[in-house]
Amino acid sequence: MTRLRAGTRGSDLALWQTRWVCARLKSAHPGLTIEEIIIKTHGDEAIDQRFDADWPVGGFVGAIEQALARNDIDLAVHSYKDLQTAVTDGLVIAAVPGRELVHDVLVTREPIDLDNLPDGLRIGTSSPRRAAQLKRHAHACRTTVTIVPIRGNVPTRLRKIDSDEYDAVVLAAAGLKRLNLHAPHTIDMPTDRFVPAPAQGALAIQTRESDRAEAIVSALDDHAVRHAVAAERAFLRTINAGCHVPVGALAASNGSDVALHAQLFSDDGEHLAEGVESGDDPVRVGDMLAERLLVELRRSR
């Protein structure tokens, strides 16, 4: 009997994702047993810190990667968008499973029309990308929105629309679906206007390089999803962006060709460069689009 130890954060969503992966690994490898080990990260402890320039690289994954490198665990399940773009020495993404919904949703206290937002709507988000997109959209609708920082896990943020501080919150549709959470007033935000975060909706299963767990985990790899996410993350890496940079990237792939759509905002969210690139090399596609949008953004200022 083969036994593995899976490291995970302790949030409802992280636990759901880890248990989903473990169930599929056990199905693919009869006789496999997996122990779940909860690890606290900087993001779990610094619950009041904003996602700005002071936010550490790998804030939601660093402690888990360290445990993996020390051989305290054998595999880690991450929300792929939480991983830094630089590869951690000795570790490898052994599998990228099938992707969940990629778009964002606007959850509101009262029913509203996305293209006719009420003036002064207070929207909870700590994502510079979401804030920039919403402000730009509101301007196009000839109205204004107020962005209010928000932290907490998915259920906590969802409950906050009942408080006096928020009229709405923005969440990833994938998290709501995975946790089977429903809200009465939920608006799907179209990805052509609200391009999601790179790797949103995707999971990354990380192991030590050349470890026995790598071969076991690889059974869950979806090549087309890996191909698409590679383009998104190459874009992110080339513009040298972290979680405090307003950037969105979404790729579609059939396993050979990839088409990438991205939005790059200035730090203040006032200027936008947007474009599409396609090709058969996802890294080159991401690099080329990032280089082009960086030039366009500089010229727009």
C-alpha positions in Angstrom: 0.0 0.0 0.0 1.3 3.4 -1.0 0.9 6.3 1.5 1.3 10.0 0.7 0.9 13.2 2.8 -1.0 16.1 1.2 -0.3 19.6 2.5 -3.1 22.2 2.3 -4.3 25.5 3.8 -7.2 25.2 6.2 -9.8 27.3 4.5 -13.0 25.8 3.3 -12.0 26.2 -0.3 -8.4 24.9 0.1 -9.7 21.8 1.9 -12.4 21.2 -0.7 -9.8 21.4 -3.5 -7.4 19.1 -1.7 -10.0 16.5 -0.9 -11.2 16.6 -4.5 -7.7 16.0 -5.8 -7.1 13.2 -3.2 -10.4 11.4 -4.2 -9.3 11.4 -7.8 -5.8 10.2 -7.0 -7.2 7.3 -4.9 -9.6 6.4 -7.8 -6.7 6.4 -10.3 -4.4 4.4 -7.9 -6.4 1.8 -5.9 -4.7 1.1 -2.6 -3.3 4.6 -2.3 -3.9 6.3 1.1 -3.4 10.0 1.6 -3.0 11.9 4.9 -4.2 15.5 5.0 -1.9 17.9 6.7 -3.1 21.5 7.3 -0.4 24.2 7.1 -0.8 27.9 8.0 0.6 30.4 5.5 1.3 34.1 5.8 -2.0 34.8 4.2 -3.9 32.8 6.8 -2.2 34.7 9.7 -1.9 38.3 8.2 -5.7 38.5 7.7 -5.7 42.3 8.0 -2.8 43.0 5.5 -3.8 44.4 2.2 -2.7 43.0 -1.2 -0.3 45.8 -2.0 3.4 46.2 -2.7 4.2 45.0 0.8 2.4 41.7 0.3 5.2 38.9 0.2 5.7 36.8 -2.9 4.1 33.4 -2.3 2.1 34.7 0.7 -0.5 31.9 0.4 1.9 29.1 -0.6 5.4 29.8 0.9 5.0 27.8 4.1 3.5 24.8 2.2 6.4 24.8 -0.3 8.9 24.9 2.5 7.1 21.8 4.1 7.3 20.1 0.7 11.0 20.8 0.3 11.7 19.5 3.9 9.9 16.3 3.1 7.2 17.0 5.7 4.6 16.4 3.0 4.7 14.6 -0.4 2.3 16.8 -2.4 0.6 20.2 -2.2 -2.6 21.3 -3.8 -2.7 25.0 -4.6 -5.0 27.5 -6.3 -2.7 28.0 -9.3 -3.2 31.7 -9.3 -1.6 31.9 -5.8 1.7 30.5 -7.0 4.6 32.9 -7.8 5.7 32.7 -11.4 9.3 31.8 -10.5 9.9 28.0 -10.2 10.9 26.9 -6.7 14.1 24.9 -6.8 13.6 21.2 -6.4 9.8 21.4 -6.8 7.6 20.7 -9.9 4.0 21.1 -10.9 3.3 17.4 -11.4 -0.3 17.9 -12.6 -2.8 20.6 -13.6 -6.2 19.0 -13.4 -9.3 20.0 -15.3 -10.2 23.6 -14.9 -13.3 25.0 -13.1 -15.2 28.2 -14.1 -12.8 31.0 -14.9 -15.0 34.1 -14.6 -15.7 36.5 -11.7 -19.2 37.1 -10.3 -20.6 40.2 -8.7 -22.8 39.3 -5.8 -25.1 42.1 -4.7 -27.5 42.7 -1.8 -30.2 43.9 -4.2 -30.8 43.0 -7.8 -29.0 45.3 -10.2 -28.1 45.5 -13.9 -24.3 45.2 -14.6 -24.6 47.7 -17.4 -26.7 50.1 -15.4 -24.8 50.2 -12.0 -26.4 52.4 -9.3 -24.2 55.4 -8.6 -21.9 55.0 -5.6 -22.3 51.3 -5.4 -19.9 50.0 -2.6 -18.1 47.0 -3.9 -15.9 44.8 -1.8 -12.6 43.6 -3.3 -8.9 43.7 -2.5 -7.9 42.8 -6.0 -6.3 45.8 -7.9 -7.4 44.1 -11.2 -11.0 43.8 -10.2 -11.0 47.4 -8.9 -9.5 48.8 -12.1 -11.9 46.8 -14.3 -15.0 47.9 -12.3 -14.0 51.6 -12.2 -13.4 51.5 -15.9 -16.8 49.8 -16.5 -18.6 52.2 -14.3 -17.0 55.1 -16.2 -18.3 53.7 -19.4 -21.8 53.4 -17.8 -21.5 57.1 -16.7 -21.6 56.3 -13.1 -19.2 55.7 -10.2 -18.4 52.9 -7.8 -16.6 52.9 -4.5 -14.1 50.1 -4.0 -13.9 48.9 -0.4 -11.0 46.5 0.7 -12.2 43.1 1.9 -10.4 40.0 3.3 -11.5 36.6 4.5 -12.4 33.3 3.0 -15.2 32.8 0.4 -18.1 32.3 2.9 -16.9 35.2 5.0 -16.8 37.6 2.1 -20.1 36.4 0.8 -21.7 37.1 4.2 -20.4 40.7 4.2 -22.9 41.9 1.6 -25.4 41.8 4.5 -23.4 44.4 6.4 -23.7 48.2 6.2 -20.2 48.4 4.7 -20.8 46.7 1.3 -23.5 46.7 -1.3 -21.7 44.0 -3.4 -18.6 41.8 -3.4 -16.6 40.3 -6.3 -15.7 36.6 -6.1 -14.4 33.9 -8.4 -17.2 31.8 -9.8 -15.0 28.7 -9.3 -14.9 29.1 -5.5 -18.7 29.4 -5.2 -19.3 26.4 -7.4 -16.7 24.2 -5.6 -18.2 25.1 -2.2 -21.8 24.8 -3.5 -22.6 28.3 -2.3 -25.5 30.2 -3.7 -26.5 33.9 -3.5 -29.9 35.3 -4.6 -28.4 38.1 -6.7 -25.3 36.9 -8.6 -24.1 38.4 -11.9 -21.7 36.6 -14.2 -19.0 39.1 -15.3 -18.1 38.5 -19.0 -14.5 37.6 -19.5 -14.2 39.8 -22.6 -14.5 42.9 -20.4 -13.5 41.5 -17.0 -10.5 39.3 -17.9 -9.8 37.0 -14.9 -6.6 36.6 -13.0 -4.0 34.4 -14.7 -4.7 30.7 -13.8 -8.1 31.5 -12.2 -10.1 28.4 -11.7 -7.1 26.1 -12.2 -5.4 23.9 -9.6 -1.7 23.1 -9.4 -0.5 19.9 -7.7 3.1 20.3 -6.6 5.6 17.6 -5.7 9.3 17.3 -5.2 11.1 16.8 -8.6 11.7 13.2 -9.5 10.0 12.0 -6.3 7.7 9.0 -6.4 4.7 11.2 -5.8 5.4 13.0 -9.1 4.6 9.9 -11.1 1.5 9.2 -9.1 0.1 12.7 -9.3 0.8 13.0 -13.1 -2.3 10.8 -13.8 -4.5 13.9 -13.1 -2.7 16.2 -15.6 -4.9 17.9 -18.3 -2.6 18.9 -21.1 -4.9 21.5 -22.7 -5.4 23.2 -19.3 -1.6 23.1 -18.6 -1.0 24.6 -22.0 -3.5 27.5 -21.5 -2.2 28.3 -18.0 1.4 28.3 -19.2 0.6 31.2 -21.6 -1.2 33.1 -18.9 1.6 32.7 -16.4 4.3 33.5 -19.0 2.5 36.8 -19.6 2.5 37.4 -15.9 6.1 36.6 -15.5 7.3 38.8 -18.4 5.5 41.9 -17.0 7.0 41.0 -13.6 3.6 41.2 -11.9 2.5 40.1 -8.5 -0.9 40.1 -6.8 -0.8 43.9 -6.4 -0.6 44.6 -10.2 -3.8 45.2 -12.1 -3.6 42.5 -14.8 -5.8 39.8 -16.3 -5.0 37.0 -18.7 -7.1 34.2 -20.1 -6.0 31.6 -22.7 -7.9 28.9 -24.6 -6.1 25.9 -25.9 -6.9 22.7 -27.7 -3.7 21.1 -26.5 -1.6 22.4 -29.5 -2.5 26.0 -30.3 -3.2 28.6 -27.7 -5.0 32.0 -27.9 -4.4 34.5 -25.1 -6.4 37.6 -24.2 -4.9 40.0 -21.6 -5.5 43.3 -20.0 -2.7 45.3 -18.4 -3.6 48.4 -16.3 -1.3 51.1 -15.0 -0.7 50.9 -11.2 -3.4 53.6 -10.6 -5.9 51.8 -12.9 -6.3 54.9 -15.1 -4.7 53.5 -18.3 -5.3 50.2 -20.0 -3.5 48.2 -22.7 -5.3 45.2 -24.1 -4.7 42.6 -26.8 -4.7 39.1 -28.1 -1.9 36.8 -29.2 -1.9 33.2 -30.5 0.5 30.5 -31.5 1.6 27.0 -30.8 4.2 27.9 -28.1 2.3 29.1 -24.9 5.4 30.6 -23.3 6.3 32.6 -26.4 2.6 33.7 -26.8 2.6 35.0 -23.3 6.0 36.7 -23.6 5.1 38.4 -26.9 1.8 39.8 -25.7 3.3 41.0 -22.5 6.1 42.8 -24.3 3.6 44.4 -26.7 1.2 45.6 -24.0 4.0 47.0 -21.8 5.0 49.2 -24.8 1.4 50.2 -25.4 0.8 51.1 -21.8 3.9 53.3 -21.6 2.8 55.2 -24.7 -0.7 55.7 -23.3 0.4 57.7 -20.3 
